[in-house]
């Protein structure tokens, strides 16, 4: 049942990506050049809704948080690789999968690149575990814990800031 639910939500997310036109190359390029905020608006609204939904499920006892440790070495290197891959290919992993599902042949190169990257990571992991993945290890921490504030206060503040950012971007016509 969980697999079917996962498949269904994955298909729904792909449909939403397609309908929001975030898998179009011109949208991707516009986001990278900070000229078209369609992708930023889509992902920010997704994060805000997801944040509220996850913490609501946790507070109702229907889900548990699985916090990953904050390791700055891995985050910085991973972010750089992610950004370079996005800039070179014109898709991020989610939009590449959606583009492939839509039949775009150029996404095949990206998917193969992701598989190759995963293989390289798996091979390099033992070395990185002793080096890169120890740099800036803050352990399993959430933003509310780091700030010493109740999670709903932080979520409320992030949602207000997010909505203000969305309104600002809309008013600027981006």
C-alpha positions as CSV (number, residue, x, y, z in Angstrom):
1,X,0.0,0.0,0.0
2,X,2.8,2.4,0.9
3,X,4.4,1.8,-2.5
4,X,1.2,2.6,-4.3
5,X,0.8,5.7,-2.3
6,X,4.4,6.7,-3.1
7,X,3.8,6.0,-6.8
8,X,0.6,8.0,-6.8
9,X,2.1,11.0,-5.0
10,X,5.1,10.8,-7.4
11,X,2.9,10.9,-10.4
12,X,0.9,13.7,-9.0
13,X,4.1,15.7,-8.3
14,X,5.2,15.1,-11.9
15,X,1.8,16.3,-13.3
16,X,2.1,19.4,-11.1
17,X,5.7,20.0,-12.4
18,X,4.4,19.7,-16.0
19,X,1.3,21.9,-15.4
20,X,3.4,24.6,-13.7
21,X,5.7,24.5,-16.8
22,X,8.8,24.2,-14.5
23,X,10.2,21.4,-16.7
24,X,10.5,23.8,-19.7
25,X,14.1,24.8,-20.6
26,X,13.3,28.5,-20.8
27,X,11.9,28.4,-17.3
28,X,15.0,26.6,-16.0
29,X,17.3,29.1,-17.7
30,X,15.2,32.0,-16.5
31,X,15.5,30.7,-12.9
32,X,19.3,30.4,-13.2
33,X,19.5,33.9,-14.5
34,X,17.1,35.2,-11.8
35,X,14.8,36.5,-14.6
36,X,11.9,34.0,-14.2
37,X,10.9,33.0,-10.7
38,X,8.3,30.4,-11.8
39,X,10.4,27.6,-10.4
40,X,11.3,29.5,-7.2
41,X,7.6,30.3,-6.6
42,X,6.6,26.6,-7.2
43,X,9.3,25.2,-4.9
44,X,8.8,27.8,-2.2
45,X,5.1,27.1,-2.1
46,X,5.8,23.4,-2.0
47,X,8.3,23.8,0.9
48,X,5.8,25.9,2.9
49,X,2.9,23.5,2.4
50,X,5.2,20.5,3.1
51,X,6.6,22.0,6.2
52,X,3.2,22.7,7.7
53,X,2.0,19.2,6.6
54,X,4.9,17.3,8.0
55,X,4.9,19.0,11.4
56,X,1.1,18.6,11.6
57,X,1.4,14.9,11.0
58,X,4.2,14.6,13.5
59,X,2.2,16.5,16.2
60,X,-0.8,14.3,15.5
61,X,1.4,11.2,16.0
62,X,0.9,10.1,12.4
63,X,4.6,10.5,11.3
64,X,8.1,10.7,12.8
65,X,10.8,13.1,11.7
66,X,13.9,11.5,10.4
67,X,16.5,14.2,10.8
68,X,19.7,14.0,8.8
69,X,22.8,15.4,10.4
70,X,23.9,18.9,9.2
71,X,27.4,18.4,7.8
72,X,28.6,21.5,6.1
73,X,31.4,19.8,4.0
74,X,28.8,17.6,2.3
75,X,26.2,20.3,2.0
76,X,28.6,22.7,0.3
77,X,30.1,20.2,-2.1
78,X,26.7,18.7,-2.8
79,X,25.2,22.1,-3.5
80,X,28.0,23.0,-5.8
81,X,27.7,19.8,-7.8
82,X,23.9,20.1,-7.9
83,X,24.1,23.7,-9.2
84,X,26.7,22.8,-11.8
85,X,24.6,19.9,-13.0
86,X,21.5,22.0,-13.2
87,X,23.3,24.8,-15.1
88,X,24.9,22.3,-17.6
89,X,21.9,20.2,-18.2
90,X,19.1,22.7,-17.7
91,X,17.2,20.4,-15.4
92,X,17.4,19.6,-11.7
93,X,16.8,15.9,-10.7
94,X,13.0,16.3,-10.2
95,X,12.4,18.2,-13.4
96,X,14.7,15.8,-15.3
97,X,12.6,12.9,-14.3
98,X,9.4,14.8,-15.2
99,X,10.9,15.8,-18.6
100,X,11.9,12.2,-19.3
101,X,8.3,11.1,-18.4
102,X,7.1,13.7,-20.9
103,X,9.3,12.1,-23.6
104,X,12.1,14.6,-23.8
105,X,15.2,12.8,-25.0
106,X,17.6,15.4,-23.7
107,X,16.7,14.3,-20.1
108,X,18.2,10.9,-20.8
109,X,21.7,12.4,-20.5
110,X,20.8,13.9,-17.2
111,X,19.4,10.7,-15.8
112,X,22.5,8.8,-16.9
113,X,24.6,11.5,-15.3
114,X,22.7,11.1,-12.1
115,X,23.3,7.4,-12.1
116,X,27.0,7.9,-12.8
117,X,27.2,10.4,-10.0
118,X,25.5,8.1,-7.6
119,X,28.0,5.3,-8.6
120,X,31.0,7.7,-8.1
121,X,29.5,8.8,-4.7
122,X,29.1,5.2,-3.6
123,X,32.7,4.4,-4.5
124,X,34.1,7.5,-2.9
125,X,31.9,7.3,0.2
126,X,34.4,5.4,2.4
127,X,37.0,8.1,1.8
128,X,34.6,11.0,2.1
129,X,33.2,9.5,5.4
130,X,36.6,10.0,7.0
131,X,37.3,13.4,5.5
132,X,34.7,15.6,3.8
133,X,31.7,14.2,5.8
134,X,33.4,15.2,9.1
135,X,33.9,18.9,8.2
136,X,31.3,21.1,10.0
137,X,29.3,18.3,11.6
138,X,26.6,19.8,13.7
139,X,24.7,16.6,14.2
140,X,21.0,16.1,13.9
141,X,19.5,19.5,14.5
142,X,16.5,21.4,13.2
143,X,16.1,25.1,12.8
144,X,13.7,25.4,15.8
145,X,16.2,23.5,17.9
146,X,19.1,25.7,16.8
147,X,17.0,28.8,17.6
148,X,15.7,27.4,20.9
149,X,12.1,28.2,19.8
150,X,8.9,26.2,19.5
151,X,8.6,24.7,16.0
152,X,5.2,26.3,15.3
153,X,6.6,29.7,16.0
154,X,9.5,29.1,13.5
155,X,7.1,27.6,11.0
156,X,4.7,30.6,11.3
157,X,7.6,33.1,10.8
158,X,8.9,31.1,7.8
159,X,5.5,31.0,6.2
160,X,4.9,34.8,6.7
161,X,8.4,35.5,5.2
162,X,7.7,33.0,2.4
163,X,4.3,34.6,1.5
164,X,5.9,38.1,1.6
165,X,8.6,36.9,-0.7
166,X,6.0,35.4,-3.1
167,X,4.0,38.6,-3.1
168,X,7.2,40.7,-3.8
169,X,8.2,38.5,-6.7
170,X,4.6,38.6,-8.1
171,X,4.6,42.4,-7.9
172,X,7.9,42.7,-9.7
173,X,6.4,40.5,-12.5
174,X,9.1,37.8,-12.2
